[in-house]
Amino acid sequence: YGSTNTAAGLKMVRQEIFNIQNGDRSNVPNTLIMITDGNSNVNSIDTIPEAIRLREAGVHIFVIAINFAGDMYRQEMDDIASQPPDQNVFWVNSFSELPEVGSAVFNKLSSPDMNKDICDTNEIKCKHGGRCVAAAVTGSFRCECIQGFTGEFCEIACPSRFDVAFVIDSSVSVGPHNFGLIRNFSSSVIEKLYQISRNNKFAMITFNSEANVAFSFGRNSDLNGLKSAIAGMRYKPGGTNTALALRTAYGLLQNDYGARRSAQDVVILVTDEASNIDAQETLPAAKELKDAGTHVIAIGMDLDTAGRAAAQEVKDIASSDDRAMIKLNSYSALKGIESDVINQMCEFGRNGRK
């Protein structure tokens, strides 16, 4: 028994199920079949955004809706499903009809129509000059956006130029495998931001008991150079000197290190515990960044294990935007938040804050 937290279910699917570390295959299309008998009533505001994030990740969503009455109750199902909804939402009157609709879904998946190029229809509209690219099997699609736009349909304008400093934890609690997952996450986000705009610049800081600048804004201006530099970063365990890492990021965002006054400044911190070296300096260092107009996204890994103090510190480091503090239960879930991070940055850039 319980309420209907559809958003949490969709988020778990995105972060934990369709995940290479958990058995997802990169060469096989991903399809979700969601079965529900009611609209969401817990965190409902997050339901459609979570569905969009799944679709942006290339997941085709079928919805089987049971005993729904009235258009006002059906809209959420239409908005969750892949487009167009009349081909991806199945309405049934009772649970006893599930075997029949199950056959219909199977036939849909195996139908030759699912293999047609959906981009040849008039049902898909990539916006702002984006190009529709069809999936091979499921009949789903993605939009390849031109520079300056992102989102499922290239509907999100991202015109700003960003100076982005990644600050990633290399302390003993992280471990070499998880450090590799953080490294992969950073590389993927950089690649996507580079595709949005060649005007974006990046710096990378790793930290343990000390802080190490892997590269600053003035180096590796091409994507291959950036990815090569990230791949060459090595795990070096130690303590957790978050304060020094944040102060180092603040220093890099000054113009002497290739940062630009005309750019929007962003720091992306990934850590799994509270600072344990100069801990009293951590929040003042974060405040200095934020007071200078930097948007700080703080990603906390497995904070339930680290304890309440760690979760509070990560929250206080992040910018005041509710989405700026991101909690994940596992490092493998980093892949699922890439679009969240980028969309948050684009919104920050559109607001024109500096």
N, C-alpha and C positions, 0 to 999 in steps of 0.2 A: 504494500500500500504506500501511497505517497502522492505528491503533486506531479506536475508535468514540466520538468526542466529540460525542454527540448534543446535549448542553447548549450547546456552542459553536455548533452549527448552528442550533439554535432561537433562540439569542440574536442571531445575525447576521440571521436572517429578521426578527426583531422590530425591531431597531435600524436595519438597512440596507435591507431589501427593502420591507417595508410602511411606507414612509416617503414623505411627500409630496414632499420634496426630490429623491427618487430616482424619481419617477414614479407613486407610489401615488395612486389617485383616491379622494377623500373620499366620492363619491357611489356607489361600487361596493363591494359586500361583498367581504371578503378571505377567501380560502380557501387553505390549505396542504395539499399532498399529500406526506406524508413516506414514503419508501420505505427500508426497512432490513432487514438479515438477521441482526441481533443486538442484544442489549441494550447499553447504553452501558457502556464500561469506562474512560473518562477523565472525571474530575469527575462521577461518577455522581450524587453527592448534589445536584447542581444541575440535573439533567435535568427532573424533575417541576416544580420551581419555575419553570424557564424556560418549560415548556409552559403552566403556569397563567398566567404573565404574558402570553403570546401570546393565550390565550383571553380574558383580562381586557381586552385591547386590541381585542377583537371579531373575532379571526381564528378561522375554523372549521377544525379540524384533522382531516383524514382520515389514517389510517395504513395503509400496505400492508406487512404483515409476512411475510417470506419464510423458510420452513423453520424455524419455531419449534416446539419440542416441549415439552409440559408446562406446566401452569398457572403454575408459579413463574417461567417465562421470559416468559409472556405478560402478566403484571401490569403491567409497565412500559409496554407498548403501550396497554393499556386506560387507564392513567393519563395518558398523553400526549394521546390523542385527545379530541375533543369528546365531550360526553355526550349520549346514552348510548353506551357503547362498542360495543354489538352493532350499531349503525347506522353506526358511523364507523371501525371497524377491519376490514380485509379480510385474511384469512389465506390464504396460498398455499403450496404445497409446494416450488415451484421457480421460478427466474427465467423459465422458459419459459411460465409461466402468466400473466405480466404483461399481455400483450395482452388476455386475457380479463377480468382484474380491472380493467384500464383502462377497458374498456367498461362494467363495473359501476359504477365511480366516476362516469363520465360520465353514465350513466343516473340515478345518485343525484342528481347536481347538477341535471339537467334534469327530474327527476320532479316532478309536482304535489305529492307528499308533502313535498318540500323547501320548498314555499311555504306549507305549513300553519302555523298558529300553534303552535309547539312549547310555548308557555306553557299551552296548553289541555290538555296531557297531564299525567300524574302523574309524569313522569320528571324534571322540573326542580323543584328545591326551593330557592328563595331563602330564606335564613335570616334570623332576627331581624327579621321584618316587611318584608323587601326585596320589591320588585315585579319580576316577570319581564317583560322587554321583548323581543319576538321580532325577529330580523333579517328583512329583506324577502325574500331569495332563498335563502340557504344553509341555512336551518333552524337556525341558531345563535341565541343569545340573550345577553342581559346582564341583570344584576340591578341595579335602582336601589335603593340602600340608604337606610334612614332615618338620621337623624343619630346619630353615635356608632359607625357600623359601615362597613367597607369590605371589599374582596376580591371575588373572582369570584362567590361565593355570599353575600356580605355576612357571611362567617364570621369576619372579623377585627374584634375589638372595638377601638375607638379612642376611649376615653372621656375622655382627658386634654384639658386646654386647653393650647395651645401658644403661646408667643411665638417667632415664627420670623423670624430676620434673614437675608435674602439678601445675599450679598457677591459681587458680580459684576465680573469683570475687564473694564476698558475700555482696556487698554494698547494700544500700537501694533501688537503682534503679533496681536491679536484681529481687527481690521478691522470695518468697519461692518456687513457682512452677517452675520458670525458674532455680533456683539453683538446684532443683531436676533433671532437664533435663541435666544440666552440669555434675552433679554427675553421671548420667547414661552414658553419653558420655565418661567420664573418665574411668569408670569401664569397658565399652565395649572395648575401645582402649587398656587398660591394658590387658584384657583377650586375645585379638588377638595377642598382642606383646608377651605375655607369651607363647602362642601356637607356635609362630615362634621360640622362643628360651627361654629356662629356664635360660639363662645367663643374661637376661634383669632384671634390678632392678628399683624400682619406689619409688618416694617420692611425698607427697601431701601437698600443702600449700593453705589455704584459706585466703582471705584478705578482710578487710573492712577499718576501721580507723587504725587497727593493722594488723599484719600478724600472722597466727596460723599454726604451723606445725602439720598436722593431723597424718602423719607418715613419717619417714625418710628412707633412703636406707637400713639401718641396721635392719629394722623390717619387719615382714610379708613377708617372702620370698616365701610362698606358695600362690597359687591363691585364695583359699578360705579365707585365712587371709586378703589378700588385698581387696577382694570384701566386706568382712564383715566390714573392717575399713572404706571403702568408704560409705557403707550403713549407718554407724553410724554417719556420719558427719551431723551437724545441721546448718541450716541457721541462721546467726547472722548478722543482718543489721548494717550498719554504713557508714562512708565515703569511699573514694577510694584512698587508700595509695599504689599505684602501685609500687612506688619506694622502699618502705620497703619490699614488697613482692618479688621483683626481687633481692634485696640484700640478703634476706633470702634464696632464691633459690641458689644464688652464694655461700653462706655459706654451704648449704647442699651438694653442689657438691665438697666440699673439702673432703679429705679422712677421716677426723675425724668422719664423719657422715655415713660411710659405702659406700661412692662413691669410684670408682676404677680408678686409673690412666690409666688402659688399656681400659677403656670403652669410648664410644662416648657419649658426654653429650648433652642432649636435654632438653629444657624448652618449655612447651606448656602452653601459657597464654590464658585465656578466660575472656574477659571483655566487658562491654557495654558502657563505657564512659571514658572520659579523667580523669586522676588523679586529685584530688582536695585537696590533702594533700602533702606537700613537692613536688609539681609538678615539680619544677626546678631540682629535683634530679632524676626524672624518667628516662630520656634518658641517663644520665651518668651511672645509675645502669644497664641499658640494654647494654650499650657499654662495661662495665666491663665484663659482661657475654660473649658477642660476642668476645671480645679481648682474652678471655681465651679459645676460641675454641668451645664454646657452640652454637649449632644451636637453634635459638629461633623462634618458630612458634607462631604467635600472631593472635588469632581469635577474630575479632570484631563483636559484636552482635548489630544489628539494629543501625548502626553508622549514618545513614541518619537522624535519630531522634536526636541522641546525638550531631550532628553538625560536621562541617569541622575540628575543632581543635582536636576532639576525633579521627577522622579517620586518621589525620596526625600523631598523637602520636602513635597510634597502628602500623601504617606503619613504623615509625621510630624505634619502639621497635623491630620489626621483623628483622630477618637476611636479607641479601641483595638479596637472591633468590626471584624472583618474586612471587613464590608460597607460601612463608613463611608468608605473610600477607593474611588472609582469611576473607572476609566480608560475613556475613550472615544476612538475613532480619528477621529471627525468630529463636528462640531457638530450635524449633522442627526440624530445618534443620541440627542440629548438627549430627544427625544419618547418614545423607547422605555424610558426609565428612570424616568418619572414615578411609576408604581405602586411601583417598587422603593424610591424615596425615601420615599414616603408610608407604605408598610408598615414600613419601618425606623423611622420616627418613631413609629408606633403601638406597635411593640414596645418602644421606649425609654420611651414614656409608660406602658405597662402595667407595666413594671418598677418604676415609682414612684421613679425616681432624680430628684434635684433638685440 
